[in-house]
Structure formats: C-alpha cells, structure tokens
C-alpha cells in the first residue's frame, strides 16, 4: 500500500515571539542546529515515504520560504491554505489531494514544528502505525509523559489490541484536553496516559469517511475542492469553499467521536518546542545553568536563557530569566511565565 506523509506547516508559534512571527513562524527557524524545524521534519520522514510523497500544507504567506528551504519537494506537493482554520480542515484538504492520486493510500500526518531526538524510534513507531492503519484503525502516536504538564492534551489507554515489533497498539479510551496541574499529576502517576502528540496515521478513505460522518459541512466543501484538484478551476473552487470552512481541531472534530481509534505509546525524545522553556530544556547549559545562543557577557547570572544574534547581551545579578533579542524586538521574561508570551502577542 502506498504511504504519503503530510507535514502541517501553518502554525504561528506565538509563545516563541519575538523570533517566531506570522511572517516567519517558528518552523522556518533553527533552534537546535543548522537545520530549521521544517527541514528536520522533512528529512525525518523522507526515508520512509520518499520526497515525491511528502505533501506540505501551509498558508500562502509562508509557502515561498518553505519552498526555498526544501526545493527537493515537488512544487505541486505544496498545498496552500487560503487561511488557517485548524487541523481538521488542514488534514481534510491534504486528504482530498492524496485521494486524487491514490484513494487507498495510508496518510501519515505530522507537524513541522516538533523536535524528535530518537529518529530510529520514530521510524519504528510509524511502521507499526502504518500496519495498524492498513487494518482500518485510526492511529495516533502517544508520547510517554516526562512530567506532569498542563500544556498538552492527554490520551487515556484502553485494552491491548496487538503487539507489533515490540510496540503495543492500545485502544483509546478517551482524549482529555489540557488539564490542571493536580489532574495532570494524577494522570501521569496512573501510568494509563500518554501526551497527545498531534501525529496521526490512517487510510485516506477512512479519514474522509469520518469527516463525512462527524463534520458533514466541512466534508461537503472538501468534496467540491477535491473534485477540482488538478484542474484549471481548482483555485476558484478552493477560494469559494474555504471562506466558510469552520475552525476546528481534528481531535475534537473527529478523534473524540470516532470508533476504532488506537494509540501507539512511544518514548522518542519528542518536544513540541512550544515555549522558550522547552527550547531551554533541549539546549546544553553551562556550569551556572545558563543556555546561551549568541553573544553574552554575564556576571552573577544563573538559570537563564540568553538567545540573540550579533548584538552583545550583558546581564548582571539575574536569575531564571528568558532574554530573546531579535534586533527589532527584545523579550525579557521570568522563566515561570513563558506561557504568557502568547498574551503579549495578542496585545501587539
């Protein structure tokens, strides 16, 4: 069975402002090495599906930069969203493009802004997920929680479906939105939960059927768009039908309502790099617990992230700060408040 990968690259990464902006969101930046997060995502999946079967979905304002970073991906494989509408419409749009090429294909859904440390483990998990998807399951990868966290959704495990290549495939009992800290501690302590990674695997005909059942309005618009894929009328059909597409996540729109949903729990060194704190945890620190990228002169400075460029950042007597300098904006934030950077962006 043919396998296609969809890289969703339309996120804005607001909690990583000022580096991540609407014009240059976090996936087009490098945080942990020379490659950008988008380039890392493409290179991770290429060995499994080949570059001709990698589709990228993103807004028009960022597609040209993505094409520049990964020119090896065929131009027709960049699918432009007229406007961001959440993961359900994004996945549906990719699905109708794949269905036009291969209606029975398996579809691997990934995001462009995650870091995965164990690439071999990631490949092994995807092979198991593809096998399960071929049997008709809707599959998600669940991340073994490293700590109680209120920043992620959780997946409660049900019974064992099968064991494949040393990995368990488990029924999904329920999805839980981001919990409070007390609930997160209980979930992690129970051993029955994974973090929701936002990575999915399914047959393209199966996900389109679930959209038809659970999101019929979206499915109707996608059907019109899908009929026009590859024709001169595609652009007109996309614009005309996308304007009224509802904003919705695939989790709420489909996964929480569908039957035969399974999870493959994995520990693959995953991070969504959603905050400056998560960036700090992945970069090496010095003897004072500081993580520095750029030019820094510190005196009595401890436990801080200094992220800049050519301009010197000097700190004296500070503790547990996040300092990000992009030249046109400067962020100074207490490490414990990094989730609130999103509120700054709303103010801007």
C-alpha positions, 0 to 999 in steps of 0.5 A: 500500500502506498504511504504519503506523509503530510507535514502541517506547516501553518502554525504561528508559534506565538509563545516563541515571539519575538523570533517566531512571527506570522511572517516567519513562524517558528518552523522556518527557524533553527533552534537546535542546529543548522537545520530549521524545524521544517527541514528536520521534519522533512528529512525525518520522514523522507526515508520512509515515504520518499520526497515525491510523497511528502505533501506540505500544507501551509498558508500562502504567506509562508509557502515561498520560504518553505519552498526555498528551504526544501526545493527537493519537494515537488512544487505541486506537493505544496498545498496552500491554505487560503487561511488557517482554520485548524487541523481538521480542515488542514488534514481534510484538504491534504486528504482530498489531494492524496485521494486524487492520486491514490484513494487507498493510500495510508496518510501519515500526518505530522507537524513541522514544528516538533523536535524528535531526538530518537529518529530510529524510534520514530521510524519504528513507531510509524511502521507499526502505525502504518500496519495498524492503519492498513487494518482500518484503525485510526492511529495516533502516536502517544508520547510517554509523559516526562512530567506532569504538564498542563500544556498538552492534551492527554490520551487515556489507554484502553485494552491491548489490541496487538503487539507489533515489533515490540510496540503495543497498539492500545485502544483509546479510551478517551482524549482529555484536553489540557488539564490542571496541574493536580489532574495532570499529576494524577494522570501521569502517576496512573501510568494509563496516559500518554501526551497527545502528540498531534501525529496521526496515521490512517487510510485516506478513505477512512479519514474522509469517511469520518469527516463525512460522518462527524463534520458533514459541512466541512466534508461537503466543501472538501468534496467540491475542492477535491473534485477540482484538484488538478484542474484549471478551476481548482483555485476558484473552487478552493477560494469559494469553499474555504471562506466558510470552512469552520475552525476546528481541531481534528481531535475534537472534530473527529478523534473524540467521536470516532470508533476504532481509534488506537494509540501507539505509546512511544518514548522518542525524545519528542518536544513540541518546542512550544515555549522558550522553556522547552527550547531551554530544556533541549539546549546544553547549559553551562556550569551556572545553568545558563543556555546561551545562543549568541553573544553574552557577557554575564556576571552573577547570572544563573538559570537563564536563557540568553538567545540573540544574534550579533548584538552583545547581551550583558546581564548582571545579578539575574536569575531564571530569566528568558532574554530573546533579542531579535534586533527589532524586538527584545523579550525579557521574561521570568522563566515561570511565565513563558506561557504568557508570551502568547498574551503579549502577542495578542496585545501587539 
